[in-house]
Amino acid sequence: MGSDQLYKSARVRILRRIVFIIMVLVWLWSCGALRYLIGVPSFVVLAIMIIVPIAALRSSKWKKPIIIFGAILFFVSLVLLLLEKPKRNKDWMESCKKPPVVRLSKNGEVVKIDNVRDFKWRSLDDYDAAWVTRSYYLDQLDSLDLVVEPLGGSKLFAHSMLSFGFGPERKVVISAEVRKEKGESFSLISGLYKQFELIYQINSERDALTLRGTQEGTQLYIFPIKASQEFMKSLFISMTAKAGKLTDEPKFYHSLRANCTTELFDHIKKSYDGSISYSRGVLFPAQSGRVLHEMGWMDTDLDYEEAMEKFRSGLRVRKFAAHPDFSKKIRE
């Protein structure tokens, strides 16, 4: 066999593998759609997911009907997904019941926000609810922190938030999140099928961090970011504007395209005066601290391991939850 034939043969094998992988992904996505868009019970979906491919592999006479069935299922699911629209009015959980209402002053220097969440959290189910109105003067914006909560101790996946400082004890956290209905639980898979609306939750720092830190063993990292005031102002205006827009024009959360980290990154990219691209810190947000440190954006002279230890804040959040100098104490 000549070199040209070997090259063509290898190319055909690679093409077949790519087609096979695409077919597998389409099949898995379509089976997920059966569960989350059509409402077929999980055990039935699991049976279809396993039995149908086995039947196709064991008998050639089933291949064509199964491919046709898969194609129909995929296109029906796609149409259902396109027809699904986000809603403003549902029976929301108390913690996300009131979306932020944002107004920017005519001179562009003051952002007034209604429905800033300022709950006092004792546990996930035990809290004192409070919604407040705050005015943020952009000339007082003096700090920016990336807050990272590794999920279940994962070294890859985490929830990411930004904390904007307008003085030592006047910090506000913006977090892109799932807006849950009462009794609704989140999963990464269901988040691929327009099952959740997106909300930019705006909270006092005490609220946002004590909510995340109420459970023993939950870890939090607060990474200070080197940033100019102009960058911080642009970022704050961009994120609060999106928060207000979502109140009137709801959108869906998506586990891959519109999650807590990708939303933050999109705003950072728009506000950053330079070139910035997706990295492992966006794909795997639990690694964002390392990425910040490698890029020189973390405001510290410590090496990476020392910085991680210094900015590990979960225990301090729990210890000083009720302290009047909360934001200062958790950074000591």
N, C-alpha and C positions, 0 to 999 in steps of 0.2 A: 504494500500500500504506500503510495507516494505521500510526500509531506502535505500537499494540498488536500488530499483525501482525509488524512489524519486531522488536519485543521478543521475541515468541514464536519467530520464526525464528532470532534470535541465540541464544536459550536452547537451542533444539533443536540448533543447530550445536555449541554448547559441550558439551551433554550427549553428543552423538555422539563428540566428540573425547575426552571423559573415558572413555567406554566403550571406545573404540579403544585408548587408552593402557593401560587395565586389562587388556584382552585381550592386548596385546603383552607386558605384564609377566608375566601368568599363563603365556603361551606360553613365554617365556624361562625362567621359574622351572621349568616342567614339563620343559623340555629339559635343564636342569641336573640335575633329579631323575633323569632317564634315566641320566645319567653317574654321579652320586655315590650314588644310592640303589639303582639297579638294576644298575649296572655296565656299561652299554652303552659300547663304545669311543668315544673322543672324535671320531674322524673320521665315525663313523656318526651321532652326535648332531649334529655340525655340518651334515652333509648334510640330516638331517631338519629342523633349525632353519631352513635356507635354502630348501630345495626345496618343503616343504609350504606355506608362506605364498605363494610364487610361484605354485604351482598353484592356490591359492584365489583369487588376484587375477586370474589369466588366464582361468579358466573358472568360471562361476557354478555349474555342476553339481557342482563339487567343494566348494563353500563349506559346505554343510550337513554332509556326511560329515566334513570336516576339523574343523568346530566340535564335532561329536559326539566325534571322536577326541581332540581337545584337552581336552574336558571330562572324558572317561574317564581320560586320562593324568593330569590334574590331581588328580582325586579318588583315584586309585590311589596317586599319589605322596604325597598328604596322609595317607592311611591308613598307608603305610609309614613316613612321618616320625613319626606319632603312636605307632607301635608300637616305634620305635627307643628303646632305653633305654641310659643311660650305664653303664659298667662300672668296677669298682674294680681288677680284676686283668687286666692285659695285659702284654705284653713291652715295658715302658716304657724310654725312653732313660735313660741313667745320670743325666743332669742333673735329671730329675724323677721318679726311681725311688722316692724316699722322701717321701711327703707329710708336711706338718707335723702334729705331735700337740700340741694346745694345752690347757693347764690354767690356770684362773684361781683364785687363792687365795681362801679363804673371805672374807677382808676386802676382796677386789676390788682389791688394790693391787699384786699381783705376778702377772705372766703368765709361766708356764714353758712353753717350747717345745722339743720334741724334733724332730730332723731339720731344724735350721736349716742351710741349705747354705752351706758355706765352702770352695768349691773354689779352687784356685790355677790360673788360666787362663793358658796361654801362647798358645793358639789355640783355635778352636772344637773341634778334635779332639785337642788336646794339653793335658792338665790332670792335676792331682792331686786326686782326689776326697776330700772330707771332709764328714761330717755331724756336727754338734755339738748339744749341749743348752745352752740359754741361759735364764737367768731375768732378766726385765725388770721393774725396780722403777718403777712409774708416777710416783712422786714425784720421780724423777730425769729424767723426760721434759722436755727443754728446747728442742727444735728440730724443725722439720718442713720438708722440702724436696720440691718436685715435680721429678722427674727426667724429662726428655723426650728421646727419641731419634728425630729425624726419620728416616723410612724412605726410604733412597735419596736423601737430600737434598730430599725433598718439603717444600713449604711448607704442605701440608694434613694429611698423614697421618704419624703418629708412634706410638711405644710410650711409654706413661706409667707411672711408678712413684712410690711415695712412700717417702721415707727419713725414719725417725724417729730422733732423736738422744737418747741417754741419757748424754751427755758427749761430749767432743771426738773420742774414738776408739772409741766404742761406739754405732755406728749400725746400724740394721737396715732393710733394704729389703723392702717388700711389693709384689709384682707379680702382677696377674691375667694368666694366660697359658694358652696351649694346652698340654695335657699330651700330649706326642708319644710315639708308639710308635717303636721302633727302625725306621729306614728310612723313616719317615713325614715328608712335607714339608707345609708349611702354604700355603694359598692363601685369599684372601678369599672366593672363590666357594664352595669346598668347605666353608668355615666357616658357610655358610648352611644346610647340610643335616645337622647333627648328626654331623659327621665327627670331631670332637675333644672330648675331655673338658676341663673347666675345672679349673685348679689355681691356688691362691693360693700362689705360690712365696715363701718367706721366706728371705732370704739376708743374710749379712754385706754391708755396703756395698762392701767391696773385691771380693767375689765378683760381685755384681750388675753393678757398673760396669766391672770389667775384662773380664767376659764380653762386654759390649756394645761395649767399646772396643778389643778385640783387633785388629780390622781397621783398617788405615790408612784415613783419610778418614772413618771413622764419627764422627759428631758427637753430643755429649751436652751438655745444658744442665741445670744444677742451680739451680733457682729457690728461694730461701728464702721461706717463707710467714709472714706475720704471723698468729699464732694464739695464743689463750690456752691455758694448760696443760689446762684442763678440756676444751676442744675436742679437743686432741691426744690426751688420755687416752680420751675417748669414741670417737674415730676409731680409735685403736689397738686398743681392746677389740673394737669392732665388726668390724674387718678380721681380727683374729686369730681371733675366734670363727667367722667365716665360713670361714676357712682350715681350722680344725679340723673344722667341720661337713662340708665337701666331702670330707674323708678318709673319713667314714662314709657320707655321702649324696652320691655324685657327681652332677654336673650337666654339661650340655653347654656348651661355648663356642659363642657365636654372633657372627658378624662384625658384626652391627648392634646386637643387644640385650644381649649379654653378652660384651663385649670388654674390653681392658685399661683403657680410659678410662671407659666407661659403668659398669663395676663400681666404680671409684674414686669416680665422681660420686655413685652411689647411697649409698655410705657417708658421703661428705661431706655430702650432703643430709640424711641422718638425724641427723648429729652437729651440724649447724649450727643455731644458735638464731636463725632468721630465714627469710626467703623466698629461695629460690634456684631458678633454672630452667635448663633446657638452653640452651646457647648454642653459638656456633661453636667454642668451646674444647673442647666435648664432641664435636661432629660432626667437627671438624677439629683433632685434638689438637696438631698442630704449631703451631697458633695460640694454644695455651693460655697461653704466656708473655705474649703481648700482652694477652690477656683479664685475666690476673692483674694486670698492670701498670695497665690501664685501671680496674680495680675497686679499686685501692689495696691489694691483698692481697699484693703482692710486697714483701718487706722490704728496701727500698732507697730512697734519695733521688735516684738517677740517673734520667735520662730513659730512654725505652724503648731506643733504639739503644745507649746506653752500658751499660745493664743487660744487654742481649743479649751484648755483647762481654765484659763482666765475668764473666757466668755461663756462658760457653762453656767447656766443661771437657774435651772429648775428648782434646786433646793432653796435658793435665795428668794425666788418668787413665792414659794410656799411659806417660808419663814417670815417674810415681811409683807404678807398680803394685806394686812390691816395697818401698816405703818404709814404715818403721814408723809414721810419722805420715801415713798415706795420706789420711784424711778431711780433715785440716787442710791438707795440701799442695794437694789438688785444689781447695780453696776460696780459696787465696791469689791 
